[in-house]
Amino acid sequence: MTNSSDEPENDVVSRVLSRRRMLTLGGAGAVALTGLGAAAHAVAQDAAPGSGPLDTAKDGLLASGACMRLATEQIEGPYYIDYELFRKNVVEDRTGVPLLLVLRAVDATTCQPIRNSAVEIWHCDASGVYSGYTDTGNGGGGLPPGTPPTDAPTGPPPGGGGHATPTDDLTWLRGIQMTDRQGFVAFRTVFPGWYTGRAVHVHTKVHTGGTRTSAGYTGGRTCHTGQFYFAENAVVATADIAPYSANGVERVTLDEDMIYPGTGTQGGLLRLTYDRRHIERGVVGSLTMAVDPAAENEGGGAPGGGPAPAPSTSPGA
Protein backbone atom coordinates (compact mmCIF):
# COMPACT_ATOMS: atom_id res chain seq x y z
CA MET A 1 0.00 0.00 0.00
CA THR A 2 1.46 3.36 -0.94
CA ASN A 3 0.55 6.83 0.22
CA SER A 4 -0.66 8.52 -2.96
CA SER A 5 -1.59 11.94 -1.59
CA ASP A 6 -0.08 15.09 -3.04
CA GLU A 7 0.38 16.34 0.55
CA PRO A 8 3.38 15.96 2.90
CA GLU A 9 3.38 12.70 4.84
CA ASN A 10 2.90 14.50 8.18
CA ASP A 11 0.08 16.74 7.01
CA VAL A 12 -3.20 16.31 8.83
CA VAL A 13 -6.35 15.69 6.83
CA SER A 14 -9.64 17.64 7.35
CA ARG A 15 -13.50 17.94 7.37
CA VAL A 16 -17.18 16.53 7.76
CA LEU A 17 -20.57 16.29 9.87
CA SER A 18 -24.48 16.99 10.25
CA ARG A 19 -28.25 16.40 11.39
CA ARG A 20 -32.12 16.02 11.00
CA ARG A 21 -34.90 13.51 10.33
CA MET A 22 -33.96 9.85 10.62
CA LEU A 23 -34.58 6.87 8.36
CA THR A 24 -32.85 3.66 9.31
CA LEU A 25 -31.70 1.65 6.34
CA GLY A 26 -29.53 -1.38 6.04
CA GLY A 27 -26.65 -0.97 3.67
CA ALA A 28 -25.89 -3.88 1.42
CA GLY A 29 -23.90 -2.41 -1.44
CA ALA A 30 -23.32 -4.00 -4.81
CA VAL A 31 -19.61 -3.20 -5.04
CA ALA A 32 -17.34 -6.23 -5.34
CA LEU A 33 -14.88 -5.89 -2.44
CA THR A 34 -11.28 -7.06 -2.36
CA GLY A 35 -8.23 -5.62 -0.61
CA LEU A 36 -9.20 -2.23 0.79
CA GLY A 37 -12.77 -2.89 -0.23
CA ALA A 38 -12.89 -5.76 2.23
CA ALA A 39 -11.71 -3.42 4.97
CA ALA A 40 -14.45 -0.97 4.02
CA HIS A 41 -16.97 -3.79 4.26
CA ALA A 42 -15.66 -4.61 7.73
CA VAL A 43 -16.35 -1.03 8.81
CA ALA A 44 -19.93 -1.35 7.61
CA GLN A 45 -20.28 -4.45 9.79
CA ASP A 46 -18.94 -2.78 12.98
CA ALA A 47 -15.53 -4.38 12.68
CA ALA A 48 -13.49 -4.92 15.82
CA PRO A 49 -10.26 -2.98 16.45
CA GLY A 50 -7.27 -4.19 14.46
CA SER A 51 -9.02 -4.33 11.10
CA GLY A 52 -6.15 -3.07 8.96
CA PRO A 53 -6.62 0.12 6.93
CA LEU A 54 -9.21 1.59 9.32
CA ASP A 55 -6.89 1.48 12.32
CA THR A 56 -3.94 2.60 10.20
CA ALA A 57 -5.88 5.67 9.07
CA LYS A 58 -6.97 6.47 12.62
CA ASP A 59 -3.42 6.10 13.92
CA GLY A 60 -2.18 8.41 11.18
CA LEU A 61 -4.64 11.14 12.14
CA LEU A 62 -3.88 10.76 15.85
CA ALA A 63 -0.13 10.96 15.21
CA SER A 64 -0.22 13.93 12.86
CA GLY A 65 -0.19 16.58 15.55
CA ALA A 66 -2.24 18.27 18.22
CA CYS A 67 -3.92 21.41 16.88
CA MET A 68 -4.86 22.46 13.36
CA ARG A 69 -6.13 25.58 11.69
CA LEU A 70 -9.88 26.06 11.59
CA ALA A 71 -11.38 24.14 8.66
CA THR A 72 -12.63 26.38 5.86
CA GLU A 73 -16.38 26.90 5.66
CA GLN A 74 -17.80 26.17 2.22
CA ILE A 75 -21.22 26.28 0.63
CA GLU A 76 -23.80 23.56 1.12
CA GLY A 77 -24.59 23.36 -2.60
CA PRO A 78 -27.97 22.65 -4.20
CA TYR A 79 -28.23 18.89 -3.56
CA TYR A 80 -28.43 18.57 0.23
CA ILE A 81 -31.37 16.59 1.70
CA ASP A 82 -31.76 16.32 5.47
CA TYR A 83 -32.61 12.62 5.57
CA GLU A 84 -30.44 11.79 8.59
CA LEU A 85 -29.76 8.25 7.50
CA PHE A 86 -27.78 6.87 10.45
CA ARG A 87 -25.47 4.30 8.87
CA LYS A 88 -21.82 3.52 8.14
CA ASN A 89 -22.45 1.91 4.76
CA VAL A 90 -23.96 4.41 2.30
CA VAL A 91 -23.30 2.46 -0.92
CA GLU A 92 -26.70 0.79 -1.50
CA ASP A 93 -26.71 -0.24 -5.20
CA ARG A 94 -23.99 2.13 -6.47
CA THR A 95 -20.90 0.66 -8.12
CA GLY A 96 -17.41 2.09 -8.19
CA VAL A 97 -14.01 2.01 -6.53
CA PRO A 98 -14.55 1.26 -2.81
CA LEU A 99 -13.77 4.27 -0.61
CA LEU A 100 -13.22 4.04 3.14
CA LEU A 101 -13.67 7.59 4.46
CA VAL A 102 -12.14 8.06 7.93
CA LEU A 103 -12.91 11.42 9.54
CA ARG A 104 -12.10 13.01 12.89
CA ALA A 105 -13.66 16.10 14.44
CA VAL A 106 -11.66 18.18 16.93
CA ASP A 107 -12.21 21.51 18.66
CA ALA A 108 -9.97 24.05 16.91
CA THR A 109 -9.43 25.96 20.18
CA THR A 110 -8.87 23.19 22.72
CA CYS A 111 -7.58 20.57 20.25
CA GLN A 112 -9.73 17.97 22.00
CA PRO A 113 -11.87 15.46 20.10
CA ILE A 114 -15.55 16.36 19.74
CA ARG A 115 -17.55 13.40 21.05
CA ASN A 116 -21.16 12.58 20.25
CA SER A 117 -21.42 15.07 17.44
CA ALA A 118 -23.07 14.18 14.14
CA VAL A 119 -21.01 13.86 10.97
CA GLU A 120 -22.90 13.84 7.67
CA ILE A 121 -21.73 13.20 4.11
CA TRP A 122 -23.34 13.19 0.67
CA HIS A 123 -21.91 13.01 -2.85
CA CYS A 124 -22.65 12.00 -6.44
CA ASP A 125 -22.11 8.56 -7.94
CA ALA A 126 -19.61 7.57 -10.65
CA SER A 127 -21.84 9.14 -13.32
CA GLY A 128 -21.99 12.47 -11.50
CA VAL A 129 -25.60 12.01 -10.34
CA TYR A 130 -26.95 12.66 -6.82
CA SER A 131 -29.63 10.52 -5.21
CA GLY A 132 -32.77 12.57 -4.85
CA TYR A 133 -31.97 14.31 -8.15
CA THR A 134 -31.82 11.51 -10.71
CA ASP A 135 -34.30 13.23 -13.04
CA THR A 136 -31.92 16.18 -13.09
CA GLY A 137 -28.92 13.88 -13.39
CA ASN A 138 -26.01 15.79 -14.80
CA GLY A 139 -28.48 17.69 -16.92
CA GLY A 140 -29.88 14.99 -19.21
CA GLY A 141 -33.03 14.34 -17.19
CA GLY A 142 -34.34 10.88 -16.29
CA LEU A 143 -31.02 9.11 -16.86
CA PRO A 144 -30.97 5.38 -16.13
CA PRO A 145 -28.20 4.21 -13.76
CA GLY A 146 -24.79 4.20 -15.42
CA THR A 147 -25.80 6.46 -18.30
CA PRO A 148 -23.22 9.25 -18.65
CA PRO A 149 -24.82 12.71 -18.29
CA THR A 150 -23.99 15.24 -20.98
CA ASP A 151 -25.06 18.71 -19.90
CA ALA A 152 -24.97 20.99 -16.89
CA PRO A 153 -27.55 20.30 -14.17
CA THR A 154 -30.76 22.29 -14.28
CA GLY A 155 -31.75 24.62 -11.44
CA PRO A 156 -29.11 26.39 -9.34
CA PRO A 157 -25.53 26.04 -10.62
CA PRO A 158 -23.39 23.36 -8.94
CA GLY A 159 -21.33 25.99 -7.15
CA GLY A 160 -24.28 28.04 -6.00
CA GLY A 161 -25.63 28.25 -2.51
CA GLY A 162 -29.26 27.73 -3.57
CA HIS A 163 -31.21 24.54 -3.08
CA ALA A 164 -32.67 22.47 -5.91
CA THR A 165 -36.03 20.69 -5.53
CA PRO A 166 -35.59 16.89 -5.20
CA THR A 167 -36.99 14.76 -8.01
CA ASP A 168 -37.14 11.36 -6.26
CA ASP A 169 -36.82 9.69 -2.84
CA LEU A 170 -33.61 7.71 -3.49
CA THR A 171 -30.96 7.82 -0.77
CA TRP A 172 -27.70 6.27 -1.98
CA LEU A 173 -24.37 7.90 -1.03
CA ARG A 174 -25.90 9.84 1.85
CA GLY A 175 -25.37 9.12 5.54
CA ILE A 176 -24.73 10.42 9.03
CA GLN A 177 -22.96 9.07 12.12
CA MET A 178 -22.19 10.05 15.69
CA THR A 179 -18.51 10.52 16.58
CA ASP A 180 -16.88 8.21 19.11
CA ARG A 181 -14.87 9.30 22.17
CA GLN A 182 -11.88 10.14 19.97
CA GLY A 183 -13.98 12.14 17.52
CA PHE A 184 -13.92 9.49 14.75
CA VAL A 185 -16.44 8.28 12.20
CA ALA A 186 -15.83 6.00 9.23
CA PHE A 187 -18.03 5.63 6.15
CA ARG A 188 -18.03 2.92 3.54
CA THR A 189 -18.84 4.52 0.20
CA VAL A 190 -17.52 4.65 -3.38
CA PHE A 191 -15.08 7.07 -4.99
CA PRO A 192 -17.23 9.90 -6.42
CA GLY A 193 -17.45 10.74 -10.10
CA TRP A 194 -17.69 14.20 -11.63
CA TYR A 195 -20.20 16.52 -13.25
CA THR A 196 -20.12 19.76 -15.20
CA GLY A 197 -18.39 22.63 -13.45
CA ARG A 198 -16.96 20.84 -10.40
CA ALA A 199 -13.93 18.81 -9.42
CA VAL A 200 -14.50 15.48 -7.67
CA HIS A 201 -15.73 16.16 -4.12
CA VAL A 202 -17.76 15.00 -1.10
CA HIS A 203 -20.02 17.31 0.92
CA THR A 204 -20.06 17.31 4.71
CA LYS A 205 -21.77 18.90 7.69
CA VAL A 206 -20.81 18.76 11.40
CA HIS A 207 -23.56 19.09 14.00
CA THR A 208 -22.91 19.70 17.70
CA GLY A 209 -24.88 20.30 20.88
CA GLY A 210 -27.76 17.99 19.96
CA THR A 211 -28.79 14.42 20.71
CA ARG A 212 -29.60 11.39 18.60
CA THR A 213 -33.14 10.23 19.31
CA SER A 214 -35.72 8.00 17.65
CA ALA A 215 -36.73 11.08 15.65
CA GLY A 216 -33.21 11.75 14.35
CA TYR A 217 -30.70 14.34 15.51
CA THR A 218 -32.53 16.74 17.82
CA GLY A 219 -31.41 20.20 18.94
CA GLY A 220 -27.96 21.68 18.62
CA ARG A 221 -26.55 23.45 15.59
CA THR A 222 -24.67 22.93 12.33
CA CYS A 223 -21.22 24.16 13.34
CA HIS A 224 -19.44 23.38 10.08
CA THR A 225 -20.34 22.94 6.42
CA GLY A 226 -17.56 21.90 4.08
CA GLN A 227 -16.37 19.75 1.22
CA PHE A 228 -13.67 17.11 0.76
CA TYR A 229 -11.44 16.91 -2.31
CA PHE A 230 -9.25 14.32 -4.02
CA ALA A 231 -5.71 14.61 -5.38
CA GLU A 232 -5.65 14.77 -9.17
CA ASN A 233 -3.52 11.63 -9.61
CA ALA A 234 -6.15 9.51 -7.85
CA VAL A 235 -9.00 10.93 -9.92
CA VAL A 236 -7.07 10.31 -13.15
CA ALA A 237 -6.42 6.72 -12.03
CA THR A 238 -10.17 6.06 -11.79
CA ALA A 239 -11.08 7.65 -15.14
CA ASP A 240 -10.40 4.53 -17.25
CA ILE A 241 -12.14 2.13 -14.87
CA ALA A 242 -15.82 1.21 -15.25
CA PRO A 243 -18.22 2.78 -14.41
CA TYR A 244 -16.21 6.05 -14.39
CA SER A 245 -15.06 5.45 -17.95
CA ALA A 246 -18.68 5.84 -19.13
CA ASN A 247 -18.87 9.40 -17.78
CA GLY A 248 -18.45 11.58 -20.87
CA VAL A 249 -18.63 14.93 -19.07
CA GLU A 250 -15.54 17.12 -19.35
CA ARG A 251 -13.85 16.92 -15.97
CA VAL A 252 -12.79 19.97 -13.96
CA THR A 253 -9.41 19.55 -12.25
CA LEU A 254 -8.79 20.48 -8.63
CA ASP A 255 -6.84 23.58 -9.69
CA GLU A 256 -9.73 24.67 -11.92
CA ASP A 257 -12.47 24.14 -9.34
CA MET A 258 -14.38 27.28 -8.37
CA ILE A 259 -15.04 26.16 -4.77
CA TYR A 260 -11.84 24.47 -3.55
CA PRO A 261 -9.86 27.17 -1.67
CA GLY A 262 -6.46 25.68 -2.52
CA THR A 263 -5.36 25.38 1.12
CA GLY A 264 -4.71 21.66 1.40
CA THR A 265 -6.12 19.86 4.44
CA GLN A 266 -7.56 23.06 5.88
CA GLY A 267 -9.62 23.40 2.71
CA GLY A 268 -10.74 19.76 2.69
CA LEU A 269 -8.01 17.94 0.70
CA LEU A 270 -8.12 14.30 1.82
CA ARG A 271 -5.07 12.22 2.55
CA LEU A 272 -5.41 9.22 0.21
CA THR A 273 -3.84 5.79 0.47
CA TYR A 274 -4.18 3.19 -2.29
CA ASP A 275 -2.24 0.82 -4.52
CA ARG A 276 -1.04 2.95 -7.45
CA ARG A 277 -1.17 -0.06 -9.76
CA HIS A 278 -4.64 -1.19 -8.69
CA ILE A 279 -6.77 1.68 -7.44
CA GLU A 280 -9.83 -0.45 -8.24
CA ARG A 281 -9.04 -2.46 -5.08
CA GLY A 282 -10.02 0.50 -2.95
CA VAL A 283 -8.97 3.84 -1.48
CA VAL A 284 -8.70 5.07 2.10
CA GLY A 285 -9.36 8.79 2.49
CA SER A 286 -8.75 10.45 5.85
CA LEU A 287 -9.02 13.92 7.32
CA THR A 288 -9.12 15.76 10.65
CA MET A 289 -11.64 18.60 10.78
CA ALA A 290 -10.81 21.39 13.21
CA VAL A 291 -14.08 23.18 13.91
CA ASP A 292 -15.67 25.61 16.36
CA PRO A 293 -18.36 23.50 18.08
CA ALA A 294 -20.24 26.62 19.21
CA ALA A 295 -20.41 28.22 15.75
CA GLU A 296 -23.37 28.13 13.37
CA ASN A 297 -22.40 27.57 9.73
CA GLU A 298 -25.21 26.29 7.52
CA GLY A 299 -23.26 26.69 4.27
CA GLY A 300 -25.09 29.57 2.64
CA GLY A 301 -22.15 31.97 2.36
CA ALA A 302 -19.09 32.45 0.18
CA PRO A 303 -18.04 29.40 -1.91
CA GLY A 304 -14.79 28.88 -0.02
CA GLY A 305 -12.08 30.74 1.79
CA GLY A 306 -14.32 33.63 2.86
CA PRO A 307 -15.71 34.49 6.28
CA ALA A 308 -17.95 32.00 8.01
CA PRO A 309 -21.49 32.36 6.65
CA ALA A 310 -24.35 33.47 8.87
CA PRO A 311 -27.05 30.91 9.75
CA SER A 312 -29.30 30.21 6.77
CA THR A 313 -33.07 29.85 6.67
CA SER A 314 -33.15 28.59 3.09
CA PRO A 315 -34.74 25.22 2.26
CA GLY A 316 -32.50 22.28 3.07
CA ALA A 317 -30.36 24.28 5.51
C-alpha positions in Angstrom: 0.0 0.0 0.0 1.5 3.4 -0.9 0.6 6.8 0.2 -0.7 8.5 -3.0 -1.6 11.9 -1.6 -0.1 15.1 -3.0 0.4 16.3 0.5 3.4 16.0 2.9 3.4 12.7 4.8 2.9 14.5 8.2 0.1 16.7 7.0 -3.2 16.3 8.8 -6.3 15.7 6.8 -9.6 17.6 7.3 -13.5 17.9 7.4 -17.2 16.5 7.8 -20.6 16.3 9.9 -24.5 17.0 10.3 -28.2 16.4 11.4 -32.1 16.0 11.0 -34.9 13.5 10.3 -34.0 9.9 10.6 -34.6 6.9 8.4 -32.9 3.7 9.3 -31.7 1.6 6.3 -29.5 -1.4 6.0 -26.6 -1.0 3.7 -25.9 -3.9 1.4 -23.9 -2.4 -1.4 -23.3 -4.0 -4.8 -19.6 -3.2 -5.0 -17.3 -6.2 -5.3 -14.9 -5.9 -2.4 -11.3 -7.1 -2.4 -8.2 -5.6 -0.6 -9.2 -2.2 0.8 -12.8 -2.9 -0.2 -12.9 -5.8 2.2 -11.7 -3.4 5.0 -14.5 -1.0 4.0 -17.0 -3.8 4.3 -15.7 -4.6 7.7 -16.4 -1.0 8.8 -19.9 -1.3 7.6 -20.3 -4.4 9.8 -18.9 -2.8 13.0 -15.5 -4.4 12.7 -13.5 -4.9 15.8 -10.3 -3.0 16.5 -7.3 -4.2 14.5 -9.0 -4.3 11.1 -6.1 -3.1 9.0 -6.6 0.1 6.9 -9.2 1.6 9.3 -6.9 1.5 12.3 -3.9 2.6 10.2 -5.9 5.7 9.1 -7.0 6.5 12.6 -3.4 6.1 13.9 -2.2 8.4 11.2 -4.6 11.1 12.1 -3.9 10.8 15.8 -0.1 11.0 15.2 -0.2 13.9 12.9 -0.2 16.6 15.5 -2.2 18.3 18.2 -3.9 21.4 16.9 -4.9 22.5 13.4 -6.1 25.6 11.7 -9.9 26.1 11.6 -11.4 24.1 8.7 -12.6 26.4 5.9 -16.4 26.9 5.7 -17.8 26.2 2.2 -21.2 26.3 0.6 -23.8 23.6 1.1 -24.6 23.4 -2.6 -28.0 22.7 -4.2 -28.2 18.9 -3.6 -28.4 18.6 0.2 -31.4 16.6 1.7 -31.8 16.3 5.5 -32.6 12.6 5.6 -30.4 11.8 8.6 -29.8 8.2 7.5 -27.8 6.9 10.4 -25.5 4.3 8.9 -21.8 3.5 8.1 -22.4 1.9 4.8 -24.0 4.4 2.3 -23.3 2.5 -0.9 -26.7 0.8 -1.5 -26.7 -0.2 -5.2 -24.0 2.1 -6.5 -20.9 0.7 -8.1 -17.4 2.1 -8.2 -14.0 2.0 -6.5 -14.5 1.3 -2.8 -13.8 4.3 -0.6 -13.2 4.0 3.1 -13.7 7.6 4.5 -12.1 8.1 7.9 -12.9 11.4 9.5 -12.1 13.0 12.9 -13.7 16.1 14.4 -11.7 18.2 16.9 -12.2 21.5 18.7 -10.0 24.1 16.9 -9.4 26.0 20.2 -8.9 23.2 22.7 -7.6 20.6 20.3 -9.7 18.0 22.0 -11.9 15.5 20.1 -15.6 16.4 19.7 -17.5 13.4 21.1 -21.2 12.6 20.3 -21.4 15.1 17.4 -23.1 14.2 14.1 -21.0 13.9 11.0 -22.9 13.8 7.7 -21.7 13.2 4.1 -23.3 13.2 0.7 -21.9 13.0 -2.8 -22.6 12.0 -6.4 -22.1 8.6 -7.9 -19.6 7.6 -10.6 -21.8 9.1 -13.3 -22.0 12.5 -11.5 -25.6 12.0 -10.3 -26.9 12.7 -6.8 -29.6 10.5 -5.2 -32.8 12.6 -4.9 -32.0 14.3 -8.2 -31.8 11.5 -10.7 -34.3 13.2 -13.0 -31.9 16.2 -13.1 -28.9 13.9 -13.4 -26.0 15.8 -14.8 -28.5 17.7 -16.9 -29.9 15.0 -19.2 -33.0 14.3 -17.2 -34.3 10.9 -16.3 -31.0 9.1 -16.9 -31.0 5.4 -16.1 -28.2 4.2 -13.8 -24.8 4.2 -15.4 -25.8 6.5 -18.3 -23.2 9.2 -18.6 -24.8 12.7 -18.3 -24.0 15.2 -21.0 -25.1 18.7 -19.9 -25.0 21.0 -16.9 -27.6 20.3 -14.2 -30.8 22.3 -14.3 -31.7 24.6 -11.4 -29.1 26.4 -9.3 -25.5 26.0 -10.6 -23.4 23.4 -8.9 -21.3 26.0 -7.2 -24.3 28.0 -6.0 -25.6 28.3 -2.5 -29.3 27.7 -3.6 -31.2 24.5 -3.1 -32.7 22.5 -5.9 -36.0 20.7 -5.5 -35.6 16.9 -5.2 -37.0 14.8 -8.0 -37.1 11.4 -6.3 -36.8 9.7 -2.8 -33.6 7.7 -3.5 -31.0 7.8 -0.8 -27.7 6.3 -2.0 -24.4 7.9 -1.0 -25.9 9.8 1.9 -25.4 9.1 5.5 -24.7 10.4 9.0 -23.0 9.1 12.1 -22.2 10.1 15.7 -18.5 10.5 16.6 -16.9 8.2 19.1 -14.9 9.3 22.2 -11.9 10.1 20.0 -14.0 12.1 17.5 -13.9 9.5 14.8 -16.4 8.3 12.2 -15.8 6.0 9.2 -18.0 5.6 6.2 -18.0 2.9 3.5 -18.8 4.5 0.2 -17.5 4.6 -3.4 -15.1 7.1 -5.0 -17.2 9.9 -6.4 -17.4 10.7 -10.1 -17.7 14.2 -11.6 -20.2 16.5 -13.3 -20.1 19.8 -15.2 -18.4 22.6 -13.4 -17.0 20.8 -10.4 -13.9 18.8 -9.4 -14.5 15.5 -7.7 -15.7 16.2 -4.1 -17.8 15.0 -1.1 -20.0 17.3 0.9 -20.1 17.3 4.7 -21.8 18.9 7.7 -20.8 18.8 11.4 -23.6 19.1 14.0 -22.9 19.7 17.7 -24.9 20.3 20.9 -27.8 18.0 20.0 -28.8 14.4 20.7 -29.6 11.4 18.6 -33.1 10.2 19.3 -35.7 8.0 17.6 -36.7 11.1 15.7 -33.2 11.8 14.4 -30.7 14.3 15.5 -32.5 16.7 17.8 -31.4 20.2 18.9 -28.0 21.7 18.6 -26.5 23.4 15.6 -24.7 22.9 12.3 -21.2 24.2 13.3 -19.4 23.4 10.1 -20.3 22.9 6.4 -17.6 21.9 4.1 -16.4 19.7 1.2 -13.7 17.1 0.8 -11.4 16.9 -2.3 -9.2 14.3 -4.0 -5.7 14.6 -5.4 -5.6 14.8 -9.2 -3.5 11.6 -9.6 -6.1 9.5 -7.8 -9.0 10.9 -9.9 -7.1 10.3 -13.2 -6.4 6.7 -12.0 -10.2 6.1 -11.8 -11.1 7.6 -15.1 -10.4 4.5 -17.3 -12.1 2.1 -14.9 -15.8 1.2 -15.3 -18.2 2.8 -14.4 -16.2 6.1 -14.4 -15.1 5.4 -18.0 -18.7 5.8 -19.1 -18.9 9.4 -17.8 -18.4 11.6 -20.9 -18.6 14.9 -19.1 -15.5 17.1 -19.3 -13.9 16.9 -16.0 -12.8 20.0 -14.0 -9.4 19.6 -12.2 -8.8 20.5 -8.6 -6.8 23.6 -9.7 -9.7 24.7 -11.9 -12.5 24.1 -9.3 -14.4 27.3 -8.4 -15.0 26.2 -4.8 -11.8 24.5 -3.6 -9.9 27.2 -1.7 -6.5 25.7 -2.5 -5.4 25.4 1.1 -4.7 21.7 1.4 -6.1 19.9 4.4 -7.6 23.1 5.9 -9.6 23.4 2.7 -10.7 19.8 2.7 -8.0 17.9 0.7 -8.1 14.3 1.8 -5.1 12.2 2.5 -5.4 9.2 0.2 -3.8 5.8 0.5 -4.2 3.2 -2.3 -2.2 0.8 -4.5 -1.0 2.9 -7.4 -1.2 -0.1 -9.8 -4.6 -1.2 -8.7 -6.8 1.7 -7.4 -9.8 -0.5 -8.2 -9.0 -2.5 -5.1 -10.0 0.5 -2.9 -9.0 3.8 -1.5 -8.7 5.1 2.1 -9.4 8.8 2.5 -8.7 10.4 5.9 -9.0 13.9 7.3 -9.1 15.8 10.6 -11.6 18.6 10.8 -10.8 21.4 13.2 -14.1 23.2 13.9 -15.7 25.6 16.4 -18.4 23.5 18.1 -20.2 26.6 19.2 -20.4 28.2 15.8 -23.4 28.1 13.4 -22.4 27.6 9.7 -25.2 26.3 7.5 -23.3 26.7 4.3 -25.1 29.6 2.6 -22.1 32.0 2.4 -19.1 32.5 0.2 -18.0 29.4 -1.9 -14.8 28.9 0.0 -12.1 30.7 1.8 -14.3 33.6 2.9 -15.7 34.5 6.3 -17.9 32.0 8.0 -21.5 32.4 6.7 -24.4 33.5 8.9 -27.0 30.9 9.7 -29.3 30.2 6.8 -33.1 29.8 6.7 -33.1 28.6 3.1 -34.7 25.2 2.3 -32.5 22.3 3.1 -30.4 24.3 5.5 
